[in-house]
C-alpha cells in the first residue's frame, strides 16, 4: 500500500499557467493535488515570459510618452533612458507573482514537489531533486511542461550575441543596434522595448507581413507605425547565415526581391517561435503518443492522452501557445475528471494579444479566413481618430475592425489596433461567447467618453451605419 503522503488524486507536472491553475481548480473540487516544478512556480509565463515582458513594455510606453510631454505643459529637459532599472523592476514584478502562486498553493492545500517530474507508468511519477529520486502515485496525472524558444541551425542561440527571448529579458543595457528575426508577437514586443531604450532596430520576417497571424489590415497598420518610429522592417526575407564576429553579428539574408543583403549589428534576437518540452518526461516509457509530426502530445477534446489517466494541457499539447488557452484547458480537463464538466475549450473564441505600442488584439476569423470559409460578410472599420477619449489621450493611430456574417449578423471576427486593444477585445470575446449580434453590441450602452464607445461604433460600421465617421 502506497505511503499516504505520496498518493494523490491528481499530480500536475509543471506549474505554468496551465499547471498551477489546474491544480487549484482540482483542489477546489475536493481533490488531493500535487504540482511538480523543477524551477520557479508560475513557469515561463510568469517568470521569463508574459509578466516581465509586460512590465518592460509599460516602461517603454512611459519613455515614449515622455517624448511628447511638452504638449501637456511638462518640461523635463533632456531625457536620458536606462534599461537597467526597468529590467530590475520587471524582475521584482515577476518575483512578487511567483510568491503569489506559492501562497495560492498553501491556501488550496496543494503539495509542491520541487524537482524534475517524469512519468513512470502505472499512475506513477518520479521526481528527481537534489535530495534524490522519489516516486509518487496518482489516479490522474496532468502534463503541463510548456515550451522553450526555438533555435534555428543557422541562428544558434548563444545567450551573448544571439539572444533568445529569455536572454533579452535579462539584458540590462540596450544594444546600439539590434536585429530581431521574427515579427510575431514576441519579436514585435521586444522591438518596442529596445527601440524605446535607444536601440536601432531592424526586423527580419520570412513571411510577407509582420504579425502574420493577424488580419492583413492590422499587419499593414502595425508596419506603418513601427516604420514611423524609425525601425527598419524586411518582410518576405529569408535569413541564410549568422556569423558572430568581434562583439558583433553579421546576418546574410535575401530580401523580398531576392537580392542578397548583409547586416552587421551588436546583437540579434531570435524570435522564431517556441518548441514544446516533451523530452525527458517519460512519455515514451509511459506509452503516451505524440502527434504525427512528433512535436506535441496527442490529446482529445478533454485533453486526454493515449494512456488512461494521463492528460496534457498548454504548449506541450499543441495549438495556440497562449497562457490563457493553457489555463482554460487545465480547468476543463480537471472539471471533466471530477464529473463537473461545462464543455471543452472553445478554440474558436481564444483572443490573440500583442502588447506593444500600438497594442494589437483579435478574436475569431480574419477577413480572408471568413471569405475562404464561404461566409457572406460585411466589414466595418472605425478609426480611433473618431473617438473622443482617444483624441483626448493623443493616441489615435489604428482602428477597430468588425467582420459580421450578413445572414445572422454573427460577429465572425474582431480586430483592434490602438490604445488598450488587449483590454477592449474582452467585449468581443464575451459577445461571441454569448452569440451576440452586431446590433446587440451597439445596443448595449457604452459610457461616454470612453475608448469602449469605439467597440459599439465598429459594430455599427459593420452594419453600414456608423455615427461618428
N, C-alpha and C positions, 0 to 999 in steps of 0.2 A: 504494500500500500504506500502511495506517494506521501512524502512529507507534506503536511497541510500548508506549510509556508512556501512550498514550491509547486502547489497546484492551484490553477486559476481557471475561471470561466473563459477569460479572454487574455491572450498575450499579444500585444502590438509590437512589431519590430520597426522602430523609427518614430521619432517624436516631432516630426514636422507638422504642418497644418492638417495633413490627413490623419496622421497617427495620434497626436495628442487629443484632437477633437473627438476622434472615435473612442478613445479610452474614457474620456469624460462622459460622453453620451452613454457608453456601456455601464459606467458606474451609476449614472442617474437612473438606469433601468434595473438596478439591483445586481449587476454582475460584479464578480470579483475580478478586477482588471490589473494588469501589469503592463508596463511600457519599457522596452529595451532601447537604450540610446548609447551609442559609442562616443558621442561628442557632447554638444550642449543641447539642452532641452529647447525645443522650438524649431530645430532643424535649420536648413539652409535659409528658408524664407525669413525667419525671424532674426537669425544671427548674421548671415552674409548674403542676404537677398533683398526681399521686398522692403523690410522695415528700414535698415540703414540706408538703402538707396533713396527711399522717400525722404529721409532726414537730410541727405545731401542735396536732393532736388529742392527741398524747401530753402536751404541755404543759398542755392544757385538762383532761385527766384528772387530772393531778397537782394542779392547782388545786382541782378538786372533791374530791379525796381529802383534801387539807389541811383542808377544811372539817369533816371528821369525824375529825381527828387525835386529838382528846381521848379518843375511845373507845379508842384504843390507848395511852393514857397519855402522849401527846405534847402539851405545851403550847407554843404558838407565840406567844401573844398575838394582837393584831390583825394579820391577814394583809393585805398590800397586793399587788395584782397589776399587772403592766405588760406589755402585749402586745409592746412593742418588743424586749426581749431574746429572747422566744420567736420572734418573726419573724426576728431576726438568726440565731438558732440554726438555724431551718428553711432559711435560705439557705446556711449552712455545710454542712448535710447534703446539700443539692442539689448544691452545688459539688463536694463530695467524690465523689459518684456520677458527676457529669459528667466529672471527671478519670478515674474508673474506666473509663468507656466508651472514652476516648482510649487508655488503657493496653491495653484488650482489643483495640482496633483494631491497635495496634502488635504485640501478641503474635500476632495472627492474620494479620498482614501485609495488612491491609485499607487501601486508599488512601482517605484522607479528602479529598474535594473540597469546599472551602469556597465556598459561593455558592448562587445560586438555580438549581435544575435545571428544565429544560424538555425534553419530548420533541421531537425534531426530525425524526422519521420515519426509516425505513430503518435501524433499530438504532442511532440516534444520540441523544445527549443533549447539549444546550448548557448550560453552566454560566456564569451571569453573576456576576461578582465585581467588586470594586473595581479589579482589575487588567485588566478587560476580559472578553470572552467567549471561552470555549474549548469546543471540540466534542470529545466522546469517543464511542467506539463500543463496543457490547457485543452478544453473541449474545442476551442476555436482559436485560430492563430491568424492575425491580420498583418500582412507585409506592407509597410509604408516607407520604403527605403529611399524614395526620392530620386534625384538626378544630380548630375555634375556638369560643368562646362565641357563642351566638345572641343577636341584638339584636332586640327587637320594635319595630314602628313607634311604639307609644305608650309605649315604655320604652327609649328610645335610650341606650345606654351612653356616658357621657361621661368616665368614669375618675375623676371628682372627687366628684360627688354620687350618680350612679347607677353602681354598680360591676359589672364582670364578676367571675368567679371569679379571674381573673388580678390584677385590681386589689385584691381582698380579700386576696390572698396577700402583697401588698406593704404593706398597712396596718400602721403601727407604733403606732397608737392605736385602741382600741375606741370607736366612737361611743356616745354615751349612749343613743340609740335607733336601732334598725336594723330595716328591713323586708326580708324575704327573699321574693322572688317565685319560687315553685317549690319543691316539697317532695320532689324526688327526692334521690338520694344526695348530690349536690353541695350543695344547699340545706340539707339536714339536717346535714351535716358542718360547714358554716360556722356554722349556728345553734348547734351545740355549742361551737365555739371562741369565738365572740363573747359568748355568754351567760356562759361561764366567766370571761371577762375583763371582765365588768361591763355589757355592753350589754343594754338592754331589748329583747328580740327578738319581732317579730311575723312569723309565717309565713303567706303567702297562696298557696293552691294551687287551680288551676282544677278539678282532678278531685276526686272525692268523698272522698279519703283521702290521707294522707301516704304516701310510698314506694309509689306506686300500682302498681309492677310486682311488689311483694311480695305474699305471701299476706295475705288480709284480717285474719286474727288477728294477724299481725305488725304490720300498719299500726295496728291498734287499740291494741296494747300500746305501740307507739312514741309515738303521740299522747298516751297516758296518762302516759308517762314524762316527755315534754317539758313537758306542762302542769303536772306536779308540780314541775318545776324553775322554774315561773313564766313560761314562754313562752306567748304568745297564738297560737292557730292558727285560721285561717279556711280550711276546705276547701269545695269547691264554689263558690269565689269567682271572679268574673270582673273582672280589672283593666280599667278603662276609660281612665284618664288618669293621667299622672305629670307634675306641674308643679313645676319647680325654682324655688325662691324664694331668699331671702337666707339662705344657709347651711342650707337645709332642703329637703325634698321632700314635696309633698302628693300622696298617692295617692287616687284615687277608684275604688271597686270596688263591685260588687254581691255581697252575701253569699249564702249558700245559700238564704235565704228570699226573695231578690230585692230585699232592702232596700239602698238606696244608702248607702255609708259612706265617710267620708273619714278619712285617717290622715296626720298630719304627723310625719316622722321626720328625723333628722340625715342618714342615708344609706340608700340602697336597694341591695340586692344582687340582680342579675338572675341567676337560676339556672334558666332555662327551656330548658336543653338546649344542644346544640352542633350546628354545621353543618360538613360536610366541606370540606377545602381542595382543591377541584377546578378552581379558576380559575387562569389564567395559568401552567399547567404543560404546555401544548402538547397537551392531549388531542384537541382538535378538529383541529389540524394533523396529528396522527399518525393520525387516524381512529378513535380509541378511543371507543366508545359508552358513554353514561351510562344509568342506569336510566330507566324510563318517566317518573318524576317529575322527572328531570333533576338529582337531588341527589347521587347516588353513581355510582361507576364500576361498570359491569356486569361481573360475573365469574362463572365456573362454579365447580364444587366444588373445583377445583385452583387457584383464584384467577387463571385465565387470562382476559384481556380479549378483546375482539373482534378485536384485532390480534395476529397470531402473534409470539411473543417478548416481549410486553408483559403484565405481571401487575400486580395491585393487592391490597394487604392492609391490614387495620386499619380505622380510622374512615372513610377515603375510599372503602372498598369496601362500606360499609353493615353492617347487622346491629347487634349489641350493641356500643356504643362502649366497649370494655374493653381495657385494656393486655394482659392475659393472652390474650385472644382474638386480638389482633393478633400477638403473639409466636408463637402456635401456627399461625396462618395463614402467617406468614413461613417457619417451619420446614417445614410441609407443602408449601408451594409450591416451595422450593428443593430439597427432597428429591425431589419429582416431577421437577424439571428434571434432577437428577443421576441419575435412574433408580433411586433408593433409597426410593421412597415406601412408607410404612407405613399409608397410608389418609388420607383427608381429615379435616378437623377435625370432631369430634363436637359439633355445635352444641346438641344436647340435653343436654349434660353440662358446660356452662360455668357456673361459680358466679358469683353476684352478691354483692358485699360492700359494706357501708356501715360506715365506721369510726368513727362517732360513739359516744356512750355513752348507752344500751346499744348494743353492736355488733349488726349485723344481717348475716346471711349465708344464702344459699339456693342450692339446685340442683334442677333438674328442674321438675316441674309443681306449681302451687298446687292447693289442694283444689278450687277452682272449675274450673280447667283440666282436672283429672283427671276430674271429673264430666262436663264438656262433651265430653270425648273418649270417653265411654261406658264408662269403667273401673268395675268393681265394687270399691269401695275400702273400706279400713278405716283410720281415722285415729287416731294415738296422740300424746298430748302429755305431756311430762314437765317439770314446773316446777323451776326452779333451787332453790327452797326445799327440795326433796327431796335435794339433792346436798350432801354434807358439805364438800367443798372450797369450793363457792360460799358456804356458810354461814360457814365459817372466814374467808373473804376479806371477808365482808359485802357480797356482790354477788349478790343473789338475785332481782332483777327479771327477768321473762321466762321463756322455756321453749324446749324443742326439740320440734318437731312433725314427725312422720314420716307420710307417706301411702304406703300399700302397696296393690298390686293383690292381691286375695284369690286369684286363680287360681294365680299362680306365686309369690306373696309377693315380687314385684319391688318395689323401692323406687322409687316413681314421683317422689317429691319429698321433700326435707328442708328444713326452715326453722328457723333459730335466731335468737333474740334474747336477748342476755345476754352474760356475760363470755366474752371470747376467741372469739366466734362465728366470726370470719373465719379463725381457725386451725382450729377444730374441723370446719368444713364440709369440709375436705380428706378426712376419713374417709369421708364420704358420696360425695364425688366419686370417690375410688378404688374404693369399694364398688360404685357404679353402673357404673364403667368395667369392673370385673371381673364384672359381672352377679351381684352378691352378693344373697342374700335377706335379709329382715329377721331371720330366725333366725340366719343366719351372722354378721350384725353383732353380735348379742348373744353368740354362742358364742366369738367372738374375745375373749380375756380382757383386760379393761381394768384398769390398775393402780388401787389404792385408797390414799389418797383423791385422786382427780383429777376435773377437770371432764369428762374424756373418758368417765367412767362414765355420764354422762347420755346420751351417744350410744347406749350399749347399752340403757339404760332406756327411751329413747324408741322404740327398735326393739321392745322388749318391749311397750311401751304400744300400738304399732300391731298387736300380736298379742292385745291384750286382757289381758295378764298382767304388768304392771309389778310390781316387787318393793317399791320404796320410796315408793310413794304408794297 
